[in-house]
Amino acid sequence: MAAPGGMPIYAASARPSLSIMGMDLETLNGHIRNGGTTVSKGDPLKVDDKITEVGTTGNSTGNDLTLK
């Protein structure tokens, strides 16, 4: 979905995976701003921690938020 460049993206969970209706799901943010990531693998997370910023890297035509 289109979003302003540099808009902060916050953690929706304290874990990189969520369990919804018995399914284990992992989240992936795509097209983030170069240099916008504020966490590293293994860092402790809390809900609402800033983790990165919206960008237009890779194969995109404008700033957008891609969650998979």
C-alpha positions, 0 to 999 in steps of 0.5 A: 500500500502507498505510504509516505517515505520515511514513515516509521514502521512499528513492531506488531508483536514482540516476536518475529512470528505470530500464531493466528488461528493455529497457524504460525506466521512470520512477518517480512517488511519489504521496500524499506528505506535504506538506512531506516532499519533500527533493529538487528537480528536477535534484538529484544522487541516490544510491541510498538518498538520502531523497527524500520521506515517506509521506502522504495527499494528494490522493484517498486515504483514508489514509497510503499509498505509491503507486509508478507 
